[in-house]
């Protein structure tokens, strides 16, 4: 019984780690897009 619970917790932790990686990637991409947008606005203002 404990082995099954431990296995399920390991799977949950693995899923959470994967989601955290995806979240970090999306956050980095969003920062890139925001910076790109800021640069574009500056170019249009000049």
Protein Blocks (a to p, Z undefined) as FASTA:
>chain_A
ZZmmmmmmmmmmmmmmmmmmmmmmmmmmmmmmmmmmmmmmmmmmZZ
